[in-house]
């Protein structure tokens, strides 16, 4: 109970001044200042009143949080669910939030936060020391894979969001400091040289690849620079055998397992392919048991109506590199490195860089770029088609590129 007022008085036969404190409910109590001077007694009484009021506030505060003491695993299991308060609030202020973002964040909660030692701790007991221990113990769901610095920072950000919301709901009285930015070892990513790409596509592809799907999928990647999600989204109807092109107009979302109606940059594009790639695609379609259905995925998966698993192509691509003795770790290669390799090789071959941007589906909305684009004939992509035809048939005119990427 807060003290709202006091007054000073002296008792008979006592040299000291006393203070009478009056509380908010009308009750009162007496306090001896042990002072014989009235001014000093007033100062002591005022200080005592302030101390008692502060102690009372602290007590009320602690009692309030004791009533709401919740452990983390009871607070956060559905934190990022569609029907949860946090997502509903986010959607009210940010209409662009999508299901993929929600699923990704909830997966982090389930796989890393609720499986940690923090899960059984009361929200208000989580300290900076607990969080430091949490960082040290962070591991991948797959014990054979190390978490990257980027992934660890994402996990910390999710934890910070959860604790911030708990603070807003008055479940905790402070947010532990989470300002540790984990720095990963920066390794410069390399690209594949022309002869390295050639080495994984021999005349007898069976010596390198386990099946035609893996072979053709990586062949498309290495001759179009298409993103993995774009290759996953390819359907038989997207192959134009007359004009020898692939229509990249959609992508496949590995998280939601659905087709996105557009590629990453929201713009569809026609990419030219050489005869060798076209012939291999024909063979692949012929082997597809559902090839009469033009909506069937070009690289069909085991589940009807679904493409191959998103780990399928990268896994076989890396296996192919190992078979020809290319050190993946030393070159810090990723599947996306194929795209950078295609971009580099076309530039070194003298292809107009604006044409390459269109071919790869790079977006650039600046007015200056729009003016430059107007002078390029994007219907004429024969130089790109010829480049890949020569690369796959090992023509000598690629010597300049080999030297430049050495």
RODO-2510 file (C-alpha; in nm, 4 decimals, decimal comma):
residues 406
     n   res          X          Y          Z
     1     x     0,0000     0,0000     0,0000
     2     x     0,1328     0,3446    -0,0946
     3     x     0,1728     0,6261     0,1596
     4     x    -0,0013     0,9379     0,0351
     5     x     0,0821     1,1822     0,3167
     6     x     0,2490     1,2314     0,6560
     7     x     0,2826     1,4889     0,9345
     8     x     0,5327     1,5490     1,2150
     9     x     0,4477     1,5622     1,5846
    10     x     0,6043     1,5265     1,9308
    11     x     0,4910     1,3014     2,2099
    12     x     0,4746     1,4159     2,5696
    13     x     0,7846     1,3395     2,7701
    14     x     0,9865     1,2538     2,4532
    15     x     1,2553     1,4715     2,2941
    16     x     1,2075     1,3049     1,9516
    17     x     0,9749     1,3888     1,6659
    18     x     0,7448     1,1243     1,5239
    19     x     0,5854     1,0900     1,1801
    20     x     0,2329     0,9693     1,1122
    21     x     0,2034     0,8048     0,7665
    22     x    -0,1418     0,7982     0,6062
    23     x    -0,1999     0,5239     0,3452
    24     x    -0,4256     0,5219     0,0367
    25     x    -0,6942     0,3167     0,2146
    26     x    -0,7079     0,5624     0,5084
    27     x    -0,5064     0,3512     0,7499
    28     x    -0,1991     0,4952     0,9195
    29     x     0,1181     0,4050     1,1086
    30     x     0,3661     0,5888     1,3322
    31     x     0,7395     0,6183     1,2829
    32     x     1,0052     0,7621     1,5147
    33     x     1,2483     0,9899     1,3306
    34     x     1,4847     0,9865     1,6294
    35     x     1,5457     1,3526     1,5577
    36     x     1,5072     1,6383     1,8045
    37     x     1,5179     1,9075     1,5349
    38     x     1,1910     1,9573     1,3434
    39     x     1,3573     2,0239     1,0029
    40     x     1,5782     1,7182     1,0369
    41     x     1,2762     1,5144     1,1456
    42     x     1,0864     1,6272     0,8299
    43     x     1,3751     1,5193     0,6071
    44     x     1,3951     1,1786     0,7764
    45     x     1,0182     1,1243     0,7532
    46     x     1,0128     1,2198     0,3813
    47     x     1,3005     0,9819     0,3066
    48     x     1,1288     0,7009     0,4978
    49     x     0,8011     0,7597     0,3097
    50     x     0,9809     0,7411    -0,0263
    51     x     1,1656     0,4236     0,0747
    52     x     0,8458     0,2518     0,1902
    53     x     0,6648     0,3498    -0,1311
    54     x     0,9518     0,2162    -0,3473
    55     x     0,9602    -0,1094    -0,1500
    56     x     0,5847    -0,1424    -0,1957
    57     x     0,6098    -0,0886    -0,5726
    58     x     0,8800    -0,3519    -0,5983
    59     x     0,6727    -0,5980    -0,3974
    60     x     0,3642    -0,5423    -0,6127
    61     x     0,5767    -0,5815    -0,9257
    62     x     0,7222    -0,9138    -0,8080
    63     x     0,3812    -1,0450    -0,7023
    64     x     0,2394    -0,9577    -1,0443
    65     x     0,5108    -1,1541    -1,2291
    66     x     0,4962    -1,4479    -0,9887
    67     x     0,1306    -1,4890    -1,0891
    68     x     0,2341    -1,4948    -1,4576
    69     x     0,5439    -1,7120    -1,4300
    70     x     0,5454    -1,9207    -1,7510
    71     x     0,8105    -2,1534    -1,8848
    72     x     0,9366    -2,1009    -2,2390
    73     x     0,8075    -2,4302    -2,3822
    74     x     0,4529    -2,3403    -2,2688
    75     x     0,4760    -1,9925    -2,4202
    76     x     0,6404    -2,0555    -2,7574
    77     x     0,5237    -2,3887    -2,9088
    78     x     0,2836    -2,2200    -3,1546
    79     x     0,4371    -1,8740    -3,1453
    80     x     0,4460    -1,8446    -3,5266
    81     x     0,1196    -2,0280    -3,5973
    82     x    -0,1241    -1,8604    -3,8379
    83     x    -0,3842    -1,8204    -3,5664
    84     x    -0,1391    -1,6953    -3,3030
    85     x    -0,1424    -1,3415    -3,1636
    86     x     0,2008    -1,2536    -3,2960
    87     x     0,1301    -1,3487    -3,6588
    88     x    -0,2155    -1,1885    -3,6509
    89     x    -0,0568    -0,8667    -3,5268
    90     x     0,2179    -0,8833    -3,7919
    91     x    -0,0355    -0,9384    -4,0673
    92     x    -0,2344    -0,6381    -3,9507
    93     x     0,0694    -0,4158    -4,0086
    94     x     0,2469    -0,6074    -4,2852
    95     x     0,0330    -0,7624    -4,5561
    96     x     0,3392    -0,9066    -4,7362
    97     x     0,4070    -1,1702    -4,4680
    98     x     0,3767    -1,5142    -4,6294
    99     x     0,3290    -1,8751    -4,5251
   100     x     0,6855    -1,9692    -4,6136
   101     x     0,8210    -1,7109    -4,3682
   102     x     0,5882    -1,8420    -4,0968
   103     x     0,6851    -2,2065    -4,1517
   104     x     1,0567    -2,1241    -4,1559
   105     x     1,0397    -1,9314    -3,8280
   106     x     0,8269    -2,1942    -3,6489
   107     x     1,0710    -2,4636    -3,7641
   108     x     1,3525    -2,2706    -3,5949
   109     x     1,1480    -2,2547    -3,2725
   110     x     1,0712    -2,6286    -3,2835
   111     x     1,4142    -2,7534    -3,3911
   112     x     1,6475    -2,5258    -3,1965
   113     x     1,4775    -2,3267    -2,9188
   114     x     1,2278    -2,5741    -2,7737
   115     x     1,4882    -2,8528    -2,7800
   116     x     1,7419    -2,6474    -2,5821
   117     x     1,7974    -2,6117    -2,2086
   118     x     1,6022    -2,2835    -2,2244
   119     x     1,2758    -2,4680    -2,2926
   120     x     1,2222    -2,5623    -1,9264
   121     x     1,3220    -2,2237    -1,7859
   122     x     1,0756    -1,9651    -1,6621
   123     x     1,0652    -1,6707    -1,8989
   124     x     1,1624    -1,4214    -1,6314
   125     x     1,4606    -1,6343    -1,5231
   126     x     1,6300    -1,6432    -1,8646
   127     x     1,9535    -1,4471    -1,8289
   128     x     2,2386    -1,3347    -2,0532
   129     x     2,4446    -1,6258    -1,9165
   130     x     2,1717    -1,8708    -2,0241
   131     x     2,1702    -1,7246    -2,3733
   132     x     2,5495    -1,7459    -2,4019
   133     x     2,5289    -2,1145    -2,3064
   134     x     2,2482    -2,1572    -2,5595
   135     x     2,4748    -2,0169    -2,8341
   136     x     2,7602    -2,2502    -2,7392
   137     x     2,5315    -2,5537    -2,7552
   138     x     2,3602    -2,4632    -3,0838
   139     x     2,3739    -2,7597    -3,3205
   140     x     2,2162    -2,8618    -3,6466
   141     x     1,9213    -3,1034    -3,6515
   142     x     2,1481    -3,3178    -3,8664
   143     x     2,4558    -3,4043    -3,6548
   144     x     2,6658    -3,4331    -3,9712
   145     x     2,6030    -3,0696    -4,0675
   146     x     2,7433    -2,7676    -3,8853
   147     x     2,5210    -2,4654    -3,8413
   148     x     2,6406    -2,1603    -4,0315
   149     x     2,6909    -1,8256    -3,8586
   150     x     2,3959    -1,6914    -4,0573
   151     x     2,1646    -1,9668    -3,9283
   152     x     2,2792    -1,9125    -3,5690
   153     x     2,2042    -1,5415    -3,5987
   154     x     1,8565    -1,6239    -3,7322
   155     x     1,7935    -1,8461    -3,4293
   156     x     1,9054    -1,5694    -3,1926
   157     x     1,6781    -1,3211    -3,3694
   158     x     1,3794    -1,5547    -3,3250
   159     x     1,4595    -1,5923    -2,9531
   160     x     1,4809    -1,2145    -2,9232
   161     x     1,1388    -1,1749    -3,0898
   162     x     0,9835    -1,4240    -2,8463
   163     x     1,1288    -1,2514    -2,5391
   164     x     1,0327    -0,9088    -2,6722
   165     x     0,6700    -1,0203    -2,7077
   166     x     0,6776    -1,1676    -2,3561
   167     x     0,7949    -0,8285    -2,2310
   168     x     0,5117    -0,6505    -2,4152
   169     x     0,2653    -0,8900    -2,2527
   170     x     0,4195    -0,8050    -1,9138
   171     x     0,5309    -1,1635    -1,8587
   172     x     0,8883    -1,0491    -1,7938
   173     x     1,0170    -0,7220    -1,6530
   174     x     1,3242    -0,6976    -1,8780
   175     x     1,4578    -0,8389    -2,2044
   176     x     1,7939    -1,0139    -2,1675
   177     x     2,0578    -0,8538    -2,3871
   178     x     2,1017    -1,0537    -2,7108
   179     x     2,3478    -0,8476    -2,9064
   180     x     2,5956    -1,1205    -2,9945
   181     x     2,6495    -1,1214    -3,3710
   182     x     2,8084    -1,4538    -3,4527
   183     x     3,0776    -1,4146    -3,7149
   184     x     3,1395    -1,7087    -3,9418
   185     x     3,4600    -1,7890    -4,1203
   186     x     3,4423    -1,6004    -4,4470
   187     x     3,5485    -1,8170    -4,7354
   188     x     3,5552    -1,6723    -5,0829
   189     x     3,3229    -1,8726    -5,3051
   190     x     3,4699    -1,9980    -5,6296
   191     x     3,3130    -2,0839    -5,9651
   192     x     3,3559    -2,3832    -6,1924
   193     x     3,6003    -2,3597    -6,4797
   194     x     3,4842    -2,4550    -6,8280
   195     x     3,6843    -2,7801    -6,8329
   196     x     3,5423    -2,8714    -6,4893
   197     x     3,1892    -2,8392    -6,6223
   198     x     3,2880    -3,0373    -6,9310
   199     x     3,4380    -3,3142    -6,7142
   200     x     3,1068    -3,3924    -6,5424
   201     x     2,9219    -3,4267    -6,8746
   202     x     3,1111    -3,7013    -7,0612
   203     x     2,9773    -3,8729    -7,3734
   204     x     2,8683    -4,1666    -7,1588
   205     x     2,6834    -3,9848    -6,8820
   206     x     2,6177    -4,3122    -6,6935
   207     x     2,9805    -4,3130    -6,5771
   208     x     2,9143    -4,0040    -6,3637
   209     x     2,5406    -3,9793    -6,2986
   210     x     2,3076    -4,2291    -6,1218
   211     x     2,0110    -4,1623    -6,3522
   212     x     1,9016    -3,9435    -6,6406
   213     x     1,7012    -3,7067    -6,4192
   214     x     2,0086    -3,5997    -6,2203
   215     x     2,2117    -3,5739    -6,5397
   216     x     1,9562    -3,3637    -6,7315
   217     x     1,8705    -3,1473    -6,4301
   218     x     2,2343    -3,0462    -6,3807
   219     x     2,2836    -3,0134    -6,7572
   220     x     1,9990    -2,7598    -6,7644
   221     x     2,1509    -2,5752    -6,4674
   222     x     2,4947    -2,5564    -6,6301
   223     x     2,3629    -2,4348    -6,9672
   224     x     2,0893    -2,1947    -6,8552
   225     x     2,2020    -2,0721    -6,5113
   226     x     1,8487    -2,1430    -6,3872
   227     x     1,7945    -2,1400    -6,0123
   228     x     1,7230    -2,4700    -5,8352
   229     x     1,3652    -2,3639    -5,7554
   230     x     1,3104    -2,2751    -6,1229
   231     x     1,4369    -2,6152    -6,2398
   232     x     1,2121    -2,7867    -5,9849
   233     x     0,9154    -2,5919    -6,1237
   234     x     0,9719    -2,6934    -6,4877
   235     x     0,6899    -2,8904    -6,6487
   236     x     0,6818    -3,0712    -6,9837
   237     x     0,4677    -2,7932    -7,1317
   238     x     0,7473    -2,5416    -7,0711
   239     x     0,9744    -2,7055    -7,3322
   240     x     0,9406    -2,5527    -7,6801
   241     x     1,0891    -2,8126    -7,9137
   242     x     1,0271    -2,6000    -8,2228
   243     x     1,2140    -2,2903    -8,1061
   244     x     1,4544    -2,4868    -7,8829
   245     x     1,3752    -2,2891    -7,5671
   246     x     1,2662    -2,3426    -7,2094
   247     x     0,9990    -2,1142    -7,0700
   248     x     1,0964    -2,0308    -6,7123
   249     x     0,7744    -1,8864    -6,5766
   250     x     0,7387    -2,0381    -6,2301
   251     x     0,9315    -2,1907    -5,9414
   252     x     0,8698    -2,4569    -5,6784
   253     x     0,8596    -2,3658    -5,3099
   254     x     1,0458    -2,6380    -5,1203
   255     x     0,9042    -2,5233    -4,7841
   256     x     0,5368    -2,5168    -4,8787
   257     x     0,5673    -2,7832    -5,1484
   258     x     0,3670    -2,5745    -5,3926
   259     x     0,4250    -2,4028    -5,7266
   260     x     0,5002    -2,0315    -5,7126
   261     x     0,3361    -1,8712    -6,0172
   262     x     0,6516    -1,6663    -6,0893
   263     x     1,0306    -1,7064    -6,0675
   264     x     1,2270    -1,5199    -5,8011
   265     x     1,2288    -1,1826    -5,9797
   266     x     0,8580    -1,2116    -6,0724
   267     x     0,9398    -1,2072    -6,4470
   268     x     0,9126    -1,5076    -6,6792
   269     x     1,1719    -1,5595    -6,9511
   270     x     1,2491    -1,7793    -7,2509
   271     x     1,5973    -1,9304    -7,2414
   272     x     1,7616    -2,0856    -7,5464
   273     x     1,9068    -2,4363    -7,5298
   274     x     2,1422    -2,6148    -7,7668
   275     x     2,0631    -2,9364    -7,9538
   276     x     2,2434    -3,1650    -7,7093
   277     x     2,0393    -3,0355    -7,4130
   278     x     1,7175    -3,0551    -7,6146
   279     x     1,7852    -3,4158    -7,7152
   280     x     1,8586    -3,5193    -7,3585
   281     x     1,5335    -3,3537    -7,2448
   282     x     1,3463    -3,5540    -7,5119
   283     x     1,4980    -3,8758    -7,3784
   284     x     1,4038    -3,7817    -7,0227
   285     x     1,0437    -3,7093    -7,1186
   286     x     1,0248    -4,0403    -7,3048
   287     x     1,1191    -4,2192    -6,9801
   288     x     0,8555    -4,0307    -6,7785
   289     x     0,5611    -4,2681    -6,7121
   290     x     0,3286    -3,9663    -6,7069
   291     x     0,4634    -3,8003    -7,0226
   292     x     0,1201    -3,7687    -7,1836
   293     x     0,0341    -3,5175    -6,9133
   294     x     0,1894    -3,1856    -7,0173
   295     x     0,1531    -3,0596    -6,6585
   296     x     0,3836    -3,3350    -6,5367
   297     x     0,7088    -3,2083    -6,3870
   298     x     1,0042    -3,2407    -6,6214
   299     x     1,2160    -3,3826    -6,3387
   300     x     0,9356    -3,5875    -6,1853
   301     x     0,9627    -3,7089    -5,8296
   302     x     0,8595    -4,0326    -5,6641
   303     x     0,5350    -3,8752    -5,5412
   304     x     0,2804    -3,8188    -5,8221
   305     x     0,2293    -3,4489    -5,8939
   306     x     0,5521    -3,3465    -5,7179
   307     x     0,9018    -3,2764    -5,8534
   308     x     1,2201    -3,4329    -5,7162
   309     x     1,3272    -3,3526    -5,3597
   310     x     1,5144    -3,0184    -5,3337
   311     x     1,8273    -3,1983    -5,2091
   312     x     1,8310    -3,4392    -5,5034
   313     x     2,0124    -3,2286    -5,7664
   314     x     2,2693    -3,0676    -5,5292
   315     x     2,3548    -3,4102    -5,3847
   316     x     2,4223    -3,5684    -5,7243
   317     x     2,5944    -3,2544    -5,8534
   318     x     2,8455    -3,2665    -5,5648
   319     x     2,8906    -3,6417    -5,6117
   320     x     2,9685    -3,5824    -5,9784
   321     x     3,2305    -3,3212    -5,8870
   322     x     3,3934    -3,5630    -5,6417
   323     x     3,4110    -3,8317    -5,9106
   324     x     3,6205    -3,6027    -6,1317
   325     x     3,8379    -3,4984    -5,8334
   326     x     3,7075    -3,1433    -5,7870
   327     x     3,7530    -3,0317    -5,4245
   328     x     3,4156    -2,8859    -5,3206
   329     x     3,5344    -2,7564    -4,9823
   330     x     3,8477    -2,5924    -5,1156
   331     x     3,6477    -2,4070    -5,3819
   332     x     3,3591    -2,3417    -5,1353
   333     x     3,1134    -2,4512    -5,4034
   334     x     2,7356    -2,4448    -5,3708
   335     x     2,4729    -2,5472    -5,6247
   336     x     2,4089    -2,1765    -5,6811
   337     x     2,7744    -2,1483    -5,7914
   338     x     2,6596    -2,2962    -6,1240
   339     x     2,4619    -1,9783    -6,1869
   340     x     2,7640    -1,7579    -6,1117
   341     x     2,9800    -1,9783    -6,3336
   342     x     2,7399    -1,9414    -6,6284
   343     x     2,7296    -1,5655    -6,5792
   344     x     3,1131    -1,5408    -6,5706
   345     x     3,1708    -1,7667    -6,8711
   346     x     2,9212    -1,5810    -7,0900
   347     x     3,0813    -1,2476    -7,0001
   348     x     3,4284    -1,3812    -7,0822
   349     x     3,2953    -1,5150    -7,4110
   350     x     3,2074    -1,1597    -7,5099
   351     x     2,8285    -1,1882    -7,4798
   352     x     2,6567    -0,8521    -7,4159
   353     x     2,6080    -0,8241    -7,0397
   354     x     2,2532    -0,6889    -7,0743
   355     x     2,1616    -0,9956    -7,2787
   356     x     2,3155    -1,2135    -7,0065
   357     x     2,1060    -1,0360    -6,7429
   358     x     1,7914    -1,1122    -6,9419
   359     x     1,9005    -1,4721    -7,0039
   360     x     1,9649    -1,5351    -6,6316
   361     x     1,6567    -1,3473    -6,5133
   362     x     1,8365    -1,0721    -6,3216
   363     x     1,6036    -0,7846    -6,2469
   364     x     1,6994    -0,4200    -6,2846
   365     x     1,4218    -0,1618    -6,2666
   366     x     1,6311     0,1526    -6,3070
   367     x     1,5370     0,3916    -6,5880
   368     x     1,8979     0,3899    -6,7137
   369     x     1,8840     0,0136    -6,7627
   370     x     1,5474     0,0421    -6,9382
   371     x     1,7024     0,2828    -7,1876
   372     x     1,9965     0,0481    -7,2468
   373     x     1,7699    -0,2542    -7,2903
   374     x     1,5830    -0,0791    -7,5722
   375     x     1,8913    -0,1095    -7,7952
   376     x     1,9352    -0,4852    -7,7482
   377     x     1,7663    -0,7484    -7,9645
   378     x     1,6700    -1,0039    -7,7024
   379     x     1,5082    -1,2275    -7,9631
   380     x     1,8557    -1,3020    -8,0956
   381     x     2,0137    -1,5342    -7,8388
   382     x     2,1966    -1,7501    -8,0926
   383     x     2,5357    -1,6441    -7,9589
   384     x     2,4427    -1,7900    -7,6191
   385     x     2,3055    -2,1078    -7,7779
   386     x     2,6227    -2,1467    -7,9841
   387     x     2,8433    -2,0897    -7,6808
   388     x     2,6889    -2,3810    -7,4876
   389     x     2,6818    -2,6008    -7,7964
   390     x     3,0550    -2,5436    -7,8377
   391     x     3,1205    -2,5962    -7,4679
   392     x     2,9461    -2,9331    -7,4611
   393     x     3,1146    -3,0477    -7,7832
   394     x     3,4523    -2,9237    -7,6515
   395     x     3,5281    -2,6827    -7,9344
   396     x     3,8671    -2,5047    -7,9254
   397     x     3,7228    -2,1529    -7,9294
   398     x     3,6728    -2,1711    -7,5523
   399     x     4,0463    -2,1390    -7,4910
   400     x     4,0241    -1,7725    -7,3911
   401     x     3,7707    -1,8574    -7,1202
   402     x     3,9813    -2,1377    -6,9789
   403     x     4,2768    -1,9031    -6,9501
   404     x     4,0704    -1,6251    -6,7895
   405     x     3,9231    -1,8531    -6,5224
   406     x     4,2476    -2,0343    -6,4458
***
